[in-house]
């Protein structure tokens, strides 16, 4: 028997398109790295597997390490797992799709303009290129054969 594992929500990229222009969004595999005045985030739609939150946590830590190699001070990279269900995972903050943009944009400014500009320049220069090997699969769902 073949069944399809479908994500609990659509790819968050669609909602991230609504972010203000002062935010930078960079795809890394199926995830999106987002940086703006309110902080740095890595966003991924949940696919219902236990591996997806783990991979998201690894990716957030890896992004911070990559930035730390090039900067004296690096902000925390917040892993955000987008899911319409009320679940809890240890590796990320679970956010309902309709609250994603508000969560990222609201709140106080945590990044100094110089830090934000430096991270934006590093992203533009390709500092995060090649992290797809750390990121979850590009496709949100996969076909799995059951026994």
Order of alpha helices (4+ residues) and beta strands (2+ residues): beta-alpha-beta-beta-beta-alpha-beta-beta-alpha-alpha-beta
